[in-house]
Every structure is written in structure tokens, then in C-alpha cells.
Amino acid sequence: MQQKFNTIGLVIRQDMQSHLDTVRLVTTALGKHANLLVHSLDADFSIASIQTVAMTKLVEQCDLVITLGGDGTLLTAARALVDKKIPLLGINLGRLGFLADVPVSDFEQHLGAVIAGKYTVESRFFIEGEIEGPNRASSKNIAINDIILHSHGPLSMIEYEVYSDGILIHKQRADGVIVTTPTGSTAYALSGGGPIMHPSLETLAIVPICPHTLSNRPIVLPANQEIEIRLSEVGSIAQINYDGQSTAVIDAQDRVRIKRYPQPINLLHPENYDYFQILRAKLYWSTNY
């Protein structure tokens, strides 16, 4: 039995002042189907007749969250919804998204189908990064796409070691390294030569960023193995980045441990959702056939 949605939360991307007509159209349509709460990622956003609320209030009161923007907006909402068991649907405002796959041009048709219970549910898992060191308090953060270690300074490489369940995989010099989920395998990791992993897989990929070697290749591991990253050179520092939205600085005494987060999030898609069709459209596959 499909879930009934009584209160819908709408998360609006930044820089929407030039799309006010679209915002009015979407909020009016949503308001016909359920109680509506709106949160804008732009603190300066304002529009007559639309009152915005804090993200914390939105996630506490909604049983469905819809994003209006692109994949970045959906990533922000997903991280806010962790542990809430609230499904997430993305309306894409611009180019086709890998995650926000409902085009704004015909969102009302898809919205009506979702409200009527005609949708598919896809589970995506998060990863959690924990930073520990002798000179800092332990800190944790989550990502649905990727956790990235990269050089702190411009135009510089770092030397690091990567372990899986305590066993050394490799030690190398590079601009950094990406630990990606299947969801993130079509993001930054893809441009680094990483593999595309189907969203249903329980895997992680380790993808180096511009490694200083000709023999390095990305490696795919089971998601239940803990990955640990260490800086090798005494006195070196680097940055850890979660989904491109949160950062932390580490040094050679710190350890970054990455593992699968236990609670996934459910993405809603139209009934005719086709992952491979999105790949073909986004990556221009089969364009000559």
C-alpha cells in the first residue's frame, strides 16, 4: 500500500528570484493536494503570499519532501532528512538531473500521479565519515554522494594511505581521493575515471584524483567494509569534503574512517522511471544510433 501524504515540504534552491513565477506555480499546485511548508536555501528569498519555515520545522512536520532546483538542492535536503524516514522527490528546474528527475515542464502530471500512489520507491544509502586524532575531538558527518580528501593548498599534491578493514590498499601521491557511493558514482567520481555503479548495489568506490602514477585504477569494495584514510607526510594538512557542502581540515595525526550509514533514504520516481534512459540522456550515449 502506497503512503498517503498529508503535509508536503518544498525545499527551494538558492538564486530563485528570477524564477518566481515557477515558484508560485509549484506552491499553488502542491497546496491543492496537501498542507504545504516551504523552506528556501536562500536566506534572502522572499515572495508575497509564501511564508518560509526553517528546515528543522519542515522535516519534523512533513511526510513528503519535494525539492525545486537540481541535484545539489536534493543532496542538501537528503542530508537534512537523514534518520527521518521521509521520502524525497526532486523537481528539476534546469538540465536533466541524475537525482531530481521530474521536469518542471510537466511536474503537475507527475505530482498528481505521486499523490495518487503511482510512483516507484528507490532506496539510496549514505556514508558516514568520522575524523579522529590526538589533538581534536572526534567529529562525524554524512554524505549521500561522496567524501573527498583533497589538498589544502592550491596546485599541490598530498601523500596518503588507504586501508580497507585495517588492510593497506595503497599509498600514493595525488591531488586527492574520492570515496563514492553508487549515487555519487555519476558525480565528481565519474570525471575522475571512476566506474558507474547501479544505485541498487551495496558498494563503494575509491577513485584517486589526478594520481602521480600511470598504473593506478579505481577500486570497488563492498559497502560493509570500513575505509580508512591517513596522510603519510608529517606536517601535511588536507581537507575533507562531504557532498561538496561541509568541510573539515585534517593533519597527519588524524584518521578518517568511512563506512556505510545504517539508515537509507527513499527517493520517489515516476512510475516509468528508467535509470538507463537518464544515463543515455545525461551522458549522450547512443546519440548516433
N, C-alpha and C positions, 0 to 999 in steps of 0.2 A: 504493500500500500504506500503510495507516494505521500509525502509530507504536505500538510496544509500550512500556508504562510499567512499569518495574521499581521505581523509587523515586519516591514521591509526597511532595511537600511541602505541608503545610497551614499557611496563614497566618491567624491568628485576630485578629479586630478587638479594639479596646480595650473595656473595660467588659463583659466576658463572665461575670463571677461569677454573674450571675443566669440564665445560660444553660448551666450546667454539664452538665445532662442532655443538651442538644443537642450539646455538645462531645464528650461520651462516645459518643453515638450515631454521630456523624460519624467520629470517630477509629477506633471499632471497625469500622465498615463499610469504611473505607479500608484498615485493616490486613489485611483479608481478601483484598485484591487485590494489594497490593504492600508493599514496605518503606515505612515512614512516618516522616517527620521533621516536627516541629511547631514553629512559631515564633509567639509571641504578641506583638502590638504593644503590649501592656500589660506593663510590666516587673514589675508586682506580681502578675501572673496565676499561679496555682498550682492544680493539681488532682492528686489522688492517681492514681498509675499512668501519668501522662502527663509525660514529660520533654521540655522545650522546648530548642531549639538557637538559636544566633544566625542571623540572616538570611543572613550570608555563607556559613555552612556549608550552609544549606538550598539556596541557589541553586547551590552548587558540586556538590552530590551528587544533585539531583533531575532527572528528565526530564519531570516534570509538576508544576505548582504549582496548588493549589486554594485559593481564599480563602473564608473563612467570615465574612460580615458584610454589607457593602453595597458600593456603587460606590467609596467612599473607601478601603476596605480593598484593593480590587482596584487602584486607582490607585497605592497605596503599593507593592504587590507588583510591579506593572508596571515602575515606575521602578527597583526593585531588580534586575529581570531584564533590563534593557537590555543588549544585546550577547550575551546568554547563549543565545539561540535556544531557550528553554524555553517551551512553550505554557502558557497560563493559562486557568483555568476558575473562574467565580465562583458560589458558592452564596449566595443572598440570604437573609438572616436576617429581614428586615423587609418594608418595602414593595418593590414591584417595582422593580428596578434597570434602567437602560439597559445596563449592562455585566455586572453579576452577575445573570444571568437564570435561573439554576436555583433554583427554590423549594426551601427546606429541607424542606417538607412531603413532597415525593416525590423527594428527591435520590438515594435508593438506586437507583431505577429508571433515572434519567439516568446515574448513576455506572456502573452495570452496562453500559449501552449504550456509554459512552465507553471503558471498559476493553475492550469487545469490538470497538472500532474504529468504532462507529456514531456519528459526530459530524461537524459541519461546522467548517471552519477559516476564520477571518476575519483578515486582516492589518490592523493599525492602525499608523499611523506616529506617531513622536514629533516634537516640535520642540525645537530647542536654542537657548537664549539665551546670548549672550556679552556681558559688560559690559567695556568698555574705557574708560580715562581716563588723563589725565596724572599723576594723583595716586594711582593704585591699580594693583595687579597685575590682569591680565586674569583673569576668572573665567567659568566655564561651568556651566550646569545644564540639565536636560531636563524636559520636560513631555509628557504624552500628551493632556491636556485643553486647557490654555491657559497663556499667560504674560500677566500682567496688570500694567500700570503704574497706580498709584493714588496719591493724595495721601498724604503722610506724616503730616500733622496732621489732626485731626478737623474735619469741616464746612468743608473748604477745597477749592478747585479748583486745578488746575495747568494751565499752558500748555505745550503740547508740539507737536512736528512729527513727522510720519510720512513715511518715504520707502520706495519700492519700487525695488530695484536702483539706488539713488542718485538717483531722481527723486522730487521732492516730491509727495506726495498731498495733504496738507492740514496746516494749522496751526490749532489751536483751543484753547479753554479748556473743560475738563470735569473731572469727578471722577476720570477716568482713561480707560484704553483697554484693551480685551481683544484679544489675538491668539489666535484659537482654531483648533484642528484640527476636522475633521469629528466626531471623537469628542467634543470639548468643545462642539460646537455645541448640544447639548441640556442643557448645564450653565449656568454663570453667563451666558454669552453669550446664551442664549435669553431670560433675564429682562431683558436689555438691549435686546431687539428684534432680535437677530441672526437670520440665516437658519438653518434646519435643513439641514445638508449630509449627504448619504448617506455612510456610512463608506467606501464604495469610491472616493470622489472624492479626487483629489490636489489639494486646495485648502486655502487658509487664509482666514479672515475677520477683518477688522479692525472691531471693534464699540466705539464710544465709550460711556463710562459717564456718563449724565446730561450730555450736551453743552450748552453755553450758546448754542444756536442752534436754530432751528426747521427748518433745511434739511438738517441732517446725516443721512446714512444709512450703514449698514454697507456695506462693500465686500468682495467676494470676489476673491481673487487666486490665480494658480497657485502651488502649493506650492514650485515650484523658484525662485521669486523671493525674494530676501533682503529682509526688512523691517528698517528701522532707525528707532528712536525716540530723540528728543532732547528734553530740557527746554529751553524757549525763554527763560525768565527767569533772568537772572544771580542767583545766590544761592539759587535754589529747590532743594528736595530732594523726592524721591518714593521710593516703594517698588516693587520688582519682586517679583512673586509667581509661583511655579511650582506649578501644580496645587493651590494653597491650602496647600502643605506646606513650601515653602522660600522664604525672603525675602532680599532684599538692598536696601540703600539706595543711591540714586544722586543725583548733583547735575548741574548744568547743563553741566559739562565732560565728563560721561560719555556714552558712546554704547551703546545696547542694540541688538545685531544678532540677529535671529531668523531661523532657517532650518530647513528640513526636516532631521531627523536621518536618516542613511543606513540604519540598521538598524531595521526594524519589529519588532513583537511579534505573535505569533499568539494570538488568542483562540479558545477552543473553545466551541462551542454545541451544544445538542441537534440532532439531525437535522432536526427540524421547526421550527428557529429561523426566526422571521418578524420582521424589523426593524419593519415597518409595524404589525404587531399590537402590538408593545411601545409604539410611538408612540401608537396608539389607546388602549391601556390607561393609559399614563402621563399622557397629555395630555387624556384624556376626549374624544377625537374620536368622532364618530358615536354619541354616547350617546342621541340622540333618534330614532335610526332603527332 
